[in-house]
Amino acid sequence: MSTVYFDGRQEKRVERYTKFWQKDLISESEADIKNRLDKYTDVANGLFHFSCRRLRRAQTTRRSGYYDGATELYEYGWAESFHFSRFYEGEGFAASLARNQHYLAAYMGLRPGMKVLDVGCGVGGPARGIARFSDVQIVGINNNEFQLGRARRYTEKAGLSDQITYVKGDFMKLSEQFGDNSFDAVYAIGATVYAPTWEGVYGEIFRVLKPGGVFGVYEWCMTDAWDPSNPSHKELARQIEFGSGIPELRTLKVARQAMKNVGFQIEHDEDLAARPDEMPWYYPLEGDIWKAQTAWDYFTIWRMSWSGKLVTHSVVKSMEWFGLLPKGTWEVGESLKVAGDALVKGGQTKLFTPMYFMIGRKPAVANCGAVRY
């Protein structure tokens, strides 16, 4: 039996998370990847449930993985918006995240009154930002009850419950849950990378969009410079996957083709991380406080420094030992450190991007439908 905490987190799925990877990531086989793809919800559901508060016990159920081990760790180290962004010199961390969201909303042409789906909404940070910016009605979907509970609380506190609702569901079965032609627009920010196939999730998004509807996405990809036959390139991808709960990373080329395969007309695609910004997207992960752009950002950057990681490491280890955190939370936290280092290296070498930006439109014909994958 797996201990289930009052907020929905499950101890066994936190503990099982790292078992989806080989200890030596370079020795990963196609069978290991296939296992993660087949169990993508189990992989994704265990790393996001980290907590630094006393937890009450409850009962048991089963899922697993990523989200149960790291949600509050993400919020502590990053923000309520679990995504990367571009930086202008002198621009604060929170302002950069907001601009990233507003850029997406503006490029999609979101307007007041539109019904919009947020695929993989996390704890609702981007939904709240976009709802305020565009005055749209948003439905956020997520397969993790712990994150949904936090999203609802934050949204109520922000006074946006009349604009944003949250539902539990599987983004590979959107048409079953919502029906075809249900939304004016759909967006996803760093979420669809967790899908077993891009054709599968993009096809579901295509189906629930109304004819003429728009889909905007920031996708996590290996760039076209990445060579899977190069051992160091392969290891880098495995490290990002391991530390981020991703079953398999794929290239820009694969993402672009998947959009076309399911029927989208691509109106724009660009790797925004490739722009020559003076402050790179990964700079907060480097932990160099001298690069902080505002006074408040010093604390954000410090949390990614060696001393900040040491403090977090020690606190988590102690709380797990005393039974205040699910067993396996410390190990999950360690995997996040692997991801942080790998993401910086991926950005520096231009082999990885968290901001492959695509805008696709469903043709404005009444009988169009996506091919199911």
KEGU-591515 format. One line per 4 residues: number of its first residue (from 1); their letters; for each residue y, z, x of C-alpha. Coordinates in Angstrom, 3 decimals. Layout:
# residues N
NUM> a> Y,Z,X | ...
END
This chain:
# residues 373
1> mstv> 0.000,0.000,0.000 | 3.519,-0.799,1.158 | 6.333,1.694,0.729 | 9.099,0.199,-1.402
5> yfdg> 12.522,1.769,-1.121 | 14.885,2.385,-4.029 | 16.982,-0.669,-3.132 | 14.001,-3.069,-3.151
9> rqek> 13.152,-3.170,0.546 | 9.481,-3.113,1.437 | 8.180,-1.524,4.605 | 5.149,-3.755,5.114
13> rver> 7.111,-6.988,4.931 | 9.589,-5.706,7.523 | 6.689,-4.674,9.767 | 4.901,-8.034,9.289
17> ytkf> 7.928,-10.194,10.080 | 7.441,-10.588,13.834 | 3.741,-11.333,13.366 | 4.672,-14.869,12.268
21> wqkd> 5.494,-15.718,15.910 | 3.525,-15.667,19.134 | 4.699,-13.089,21.687 | 5.137,-15.937,24.149
25> lise> 7.388,-18.283,22.151 | 6.821,-21.201,24.505 | 3.106,-21.141,23.574 | 3.854,-21.727,19.874
29> sead> 1.614,-24.379,18.326 | 1.941,-26.712,15.352 | -0.417,-24.371,13.495 | 2.039,-21.474,13.947
33> iknr> 4.876,-23.577,12.561 | 2.758,-24.739,9.635 | 1.868,-21.137,8.816 | 5.573,-20.221,8.651
37> ldky> 6.382,-23.269,6.542 | 3.567,-22.460,4.118 | 4.835,-18.869,3.817 | 8.571,-19.530,4.047
41> tdva> 9.470,-16.911,1.434 | 7.435,-14.273,3.276 | 9.099,-15.158,6.578 | 12.584,-15.170,5.077
45> nglf> 12.315,-12.028,3.001 | 11.852,-9.361,5.675 | 14.579,-9.303,8.308 | 17.610,-8.731,6.069
49> hfsc> 16.958,-5.171,4.819 | 18.331,-3.008,7.637 | 19.985,0.251,6.547 | 21.749,3.126,8.259
53> rrlr> 21.648,5.470,5.271 | 18.944,7.870,4.062 | 16.548,5.903,1.880 | 14.673,7.196,-1.121
57> raqt> 11.093,6.181,-1.715 | 9.842,4.138,-4.603 | 6.793,2.063,-5.348 | 5.209,-1.133,-4.097
61> trrs> 5.003,-4.886,-4.564 | 4.565,-7.745,-2.137 | 6.672,-10.388,-0.437 | 7.805,-9.949,3.132
65> gyyd> 9.948,-10.841,6.123 | 13.426,-11.487,7.274 | 15.835,-10.242,4.590 | 14.275,-6.787,4.234
69> gate> 15.078,-5.941,7.849 | 18.547,-7.241,8.662 | 20.976,-7.513,5.738 | 23.002,-4.428,6.571
73> lyey> 22.705,-5.186,10.276 | 24.301,-8.570,9.553 | 27.026,-6.918,7.507 | 27.646,-4.347,10.249
77> gwae> 27.724,-6.910,13.042 | 29.284,-9.858,11.243 | 30.642,-9.548,7.689 | 29.633,-10.133,4.068
81> sfhf> 29.587,-13.880,4.808 | 26.513,-14.716,6.858 | 27.733,-17.894,8.511 | 29.577,-19.220,11.545
85> srfy> 32.967,-20.915,11.593 | 35.456,-22.734,13.775 | 38.329,-20.823,15.401 | 41.914,-21.706,16.122
89> egeg> 43.565,-19.840,18.985 | 44.952,-16.590,17.601 | 42.960,-16.815,14.381 | 41.237,-13.624,13.256
93> faas> 37.524,-13.454,12.563 | 37.851,-12.875,8.796 | 40.466,-15.615,8.469 | 38.184,-18.071,10.230
97> larn> 35.278,-17.321,7.881 | 37.554,-17.799,4.858 | 38.912,-21.092,6.203 | 35.365,-22.351,6.692
101> qhyl> 34.646,-21.674,3.012 | 37.930,-23.153,1.792 | 37.385,-26.290,3.878 | 34.054,-26.842,2.138
105> aaym> 35.516,-26.236,-1.330 | 38.465,-28.545,-0.702 | 36.311,-31.337,0.740 | 33.992,-31.107,-2.271
109> glrp> 36.949,-31.329,-4.624 | 36.133,-28.134,-6.518 | 38.453,-27.580,-9.479 | 39.039,-24.792,-12.027
113> gmkv> 36.364,-24.629,-14.706 | 33.647,-26.443,-12.747 | 30.144,-24.950,-12.866 | 28.915,-24.533,-9.298
117> ldvg> 25.596,-23.411,-7.784 | 25.508,-21.439,-4.519 | 22.063,-22.039,-2.980 | 20.974,-19.060,-0.883
121> cgvg> 23.983,-16.905,-1.759 | 23.228,-13.922,0.484 | 25.349,-10.943,-0.560 | 27.913,-13.273,-2.149
125> gpar> 30.628,-13.414,0.520 | 31.178,-17.200,0.341 | 30.857,-17.190,-3.471 | 33.673,-14.669,-3.759
129> giar> 35.836,-16.598,-1.296 | 35.293,-19.930,-3.034 | 35.709,-18.454,-6.535 | 39.120,-17.067,-5.563
133> fsdv> 40.152,-20.287,-3.807 | 38.994,-22.835,-6.396 | 38.832,-20.805,-9.638 | 35.361,-22.165,-10.409
137> qivg> 32.394,-20.574,-12.187 | 29.617,-19.855,-9.681 | 25.940,-19.050,-10.062 | 24.411,-17.643,-6.890
141> innn> 20.649,-17.917,-6.392 | 18.652,-15.873,-3.901 | 14.985,-14.900,-3.615 | 15.727,-11.400,-2.334
145> efql> 16.466,-8.603,-4.807 | 18.031,-6.332,-2.208 | 20.703,-8.887,-1.339 | 21.296,-9.683,-5.017
149> grar> 21.928,-6.025,-5.772 | 24.534,-5.828,-3.027 | 26.091,-9.125,-4.140 | 26.542,-7.820,-7.683
153> ryte> 28.116,-4.565,-6.495 | 30.547,-6.296,-4.147 | 31.476,-8.858,-6.802 | 32.123,-6.195,-9.432
157> kagl> 34.270,-4.280,-6.957 | 36.227,-7.487,-6.266 | 36.855,-7.996,-9.980 | 35.048,-11.353,-10.017
161> sdqi> 32.077,-10.605,-12.281 | 33.531,-12.899,-14.958 | 33.424,-15.816,-12.495 | 30.242,-15.202,-10.509
165> tyvk> 26.714,-14.393,-11.659 | 23.603,-13.954,-9.528 | 19.992,-14.794,-10.296 | 16.724,-14.396,-8.468
169> gdfm> 14.848,-17.623,-7.857 | 13.264,-20.096,-5.461 | 15.480,-22.918,-4.191 | 12.392,-25.129,-4.063
173> klse> 12.116,-24.828,-7.866 | 15.733,-25.142,-9.012 | 15.031,-27.700,-11.732 | 12.390,-25.417,-13.272
177> qfgd> 14.882,-22.568,-13.437 | 18.074,-24.370,-14.456 | 16.983,-27.752,-15.804 | 18.150,-31.197,-14.703
181> nsfd> 21.836,-32.156,-14.711 | 23.100,-28.564,-15.022 | 25.858,-28.229,-12.402 | 29.060,-30.068,-11.515
185> avya> 28.661,-29.128,-7.853 | 26.245,-27.375,-5.494 | 26.844,-25.965,-2.037 | 24.747,-24.270,0.649
189> igat> 26.017,-22.528,3.772 | 23.346,-22.016,6.424 | 20.666,-21.448,3.782 | 18.648,-24.628,3.312
193> vyap> 17.415,-24.457,6.918 | 14.916,-21.880,5.587 | 13.269,-24.478,3.319 | 9.827,-25.796,4.297
197> tweg> 11.242,-29.335,4.000 | 14.796,-30.603,3.578 | 13.609,-33.322,1.206 | 12.136,-30.622,-0.997
201> vyge> 15.252,-28.486,-1.316 | 17.723,-31.400,-1.298 | 15.639,-33.083,-3.983 | 15.857,-29.991,-6.198
205> ifrv> 19.613,-29.829,-5.649 | 19.876,-33.510,-6.577 | 18.020,-32.892,-9.818 | 20.163,-29.985,-11.021
209> lkpg> 23.407,-31.836,-10.272 | 25.023,-33.781,-13.086 | 25.424,-37.526,-12.467 | 28.468,-37.933,-10.233
213> gvfg> 28.113,-34.339,-9.006 | 28.741,-33.346,-5.404 | 26.679,-31.399,-2.867 | 28.273,-29.833,0.210
217> vyew> 26.303,-28.181,3.001 | 26.721,-26.554,6.395 | 23.314,-27.088,7.965 | 21.719,-25.402,10.972
221> cmtd> 20.254,-28.138,13.196 | 19.189,-29.001,16.670 | 21.488,-31.784,17.802 | 20.295,-35.264,18.646
225> awdp> 20.513,-34.274,22.330 | 17.642,-31.835,21.803 | 14.336,-33.082,23.211 | 11.213,-31.374,21.789
229> snps> 9.192,-32.592,24.787 | 11.458,-30.604,27.117 | 9.929,-27.095,27.518 | 13.309,-25.364,27.869
233> hkel> 14.656,-27.170,24.794 | 11.554,-26.236,22.830 | 11.795,-22.593,23.897 | 15.451,-22.444,22.844
237> arqi> 14.580,-23.655,19.347 | 11.717,-21.131,19.068 | 14.044,-18.286,20.103 | 16.603,-19.192,17.430
241> efgs> 13.824,-19.496,14.841 | 12.261,-16.184,15.812 | 15.511,-14.254,15.761 | 16.840,-15.848,12.573
245> gipe> 13.736,-15.984,10.364 | 13.665,-19.783,10.308 | 10.226,-21.413,9.856 | 11.192,-24.563,11.784
249> lrtl> 14.436,-26.023,13.141 | 14.974,-29.772,12.775 | 17.520,-32.286,14.050 | 20.735,-33.722,12.608
253> kvar> 19.016,-37.058,12.235 | 16.292,-35.535,10.058 | 18.860,-33.782,7.833 | 20.891,-36.951,7.370
257> qamk> 17.824,-38.999,6.478 | 16.555,-36.343,4.059 | 19.825,-36.537,2.103 | 19.429,-40.295,1.812
261> nvgf> 15.735,-40.111,0.976 | 16.296,-38.008,-2.155 | 19.068,-40.278,-3.461 | 22.379,-38.828,-2.257
265> qieh> 25.212,-41.128,-1.288 | 26.567,-39.537,1.900 | 30.368,-39.502,1.753 | 30.893,-37.590,4.983
269> dedl> 28.777,-36.119,7.755 | 29.969,-34.521,10.975 | 28.943,-31.864,13.450 | 31.990,-29.618,13.242
273> aarp> 30.736,-27.581,16.197 | 31.216,-30.680,18.365 | 34.996,-30.654,17.875 | 36.907,-29.659,21.035
277> demp> 38.045,-26.236,19.824 | 39.552,-23.946,22.458 | 37.614,-21.007,20.990 | 33.976,-22.047,20.352
281> wyyp> 32.130,-21.008,17.177 | 29.789,-18.738,19.148 | 32.449,-16.726,20.988 | 31.966,-13.539,18.862
285> legd> 28.301,-13.479,19.929 | 29.228,-13.435,23.620 | 30.463,-9.850,23.322 | 33.490,-10.416,25.556
289> iwka> 36.195,-8.170,24.069 | 38.871,-9.898,26.141 | 38.400,-12.985,23.992 | 39.168,-11.110,20.747
293> qtaw> 41.920,-12.909,18.840 | 43.303,-9.940,16.888 | 43.313,-6.163,17.330 | 40.668,-5.640,14.617
297> dyft> 38.451,-8.262,16.218 | 37.981,-6.019,19.263 | 35.561,-3.893,17.243 | 33.742,-6.957,15.880
301> iwrm> 33.281,-8.377,19.373 | 32.342,-4.993,20.874 | 29.407,-4.724,18.491 | 27.974,-7.843,20.174
305> swsg> 28.549,-6.501,23.706 | 25.854,-4.836,25.821 | 27.202,-1.382,24.996 | 27.494,-2.168,21.287
309> klvt> 23.930,-3.440,21.212 | 22.769,-0.338,23.082 | 24.353,1.943,20.488 | 22.822,0.001,17.594
313> hsvv> 19.449,-0.154,19.346 | 19.418,3.615,19.868 | 20.508,4.488,16.326 | 17.954,2.182,14.712
317> ksme> 15.136,3.433,16.945 | 15.962,7.051,16.101 | 16.272,6.452,12.359 | 12.978,4.581,12.257
321> wfgl> 11.290,7.398,14.196 | 12.564,9.950,11.642 | 11.367,7.776,8.744 | 14.874,6.894,7.536
325> lpkg> 14.224,3.165,8.063 | 11.130,1.071,7.278 | 8.670,0.787,10.129 | 9.350,-2.436,12.017
329> twev> 13.149,-2.406,11.532 | 13.784,-1.752,15.222 | 11.509,-4.655,16.182 | 13.343,-6.916,13.732
333> gesl> 16.650,-5.789,15.245 | 15.359,-6.718,18.677 | 14.587,-10.214,17.398 | 18.218,-10.531,16.329
337> kvag> 19.246,-9.909,19.932 | 16.996,-12.773,20.990 | 18.688,-14.991,18.420 | 22.187,-13.998,19.530
341> dalv> 21.535,-14.950,23.146 | 19.789,-18.178,22.137 | 22.579,-19.187,19.745 | 25.156,-18.788,22.519
345> kggq> 23.021,-20.864,24.873 | 22.462,-23.471,22.158 | 26.208,-23.735,21.603 | 27.045,-23.886,25.292
349> tklf> 24.500,-26.629,25.954 | 25.388,-28.526,22.739 | 21.705,-28.504,21.755 | 22.253,-26.535,18.524
353> tpmy> 24.825,-26.522,15.739 | 25.243,-24.170,12.754 | 27.829,-26.495,11.216 | 26.397,-29.906,10.557
357> fmig> 28.675,-30.686,7.635 | 27.516,-33.112,4.935 | 28.998,-34.146,1.616 | 26.642,-36.046,-0.685
361> rkpa> 27.165,-37.364,-4.177 | 24.659,-38.022,-6.918 | 25.209,-41.534,-8.272 | 27.050,-41.546,-11.588
365> vanc> 24.278,-43.114,-13.630 | 22.588,-41.319,-16.479 | 18.963,-42.005,-15.537 | 19.017,-41.178,-11.819
369> gavr> 16.495,-38.650,-10.571 | 15.291,-37.391,-7.236 | 11.903,-38.251,-5.843 | 9.843,-35.038,-5.693
373> y> 8.600,-34.049,-2.242
END
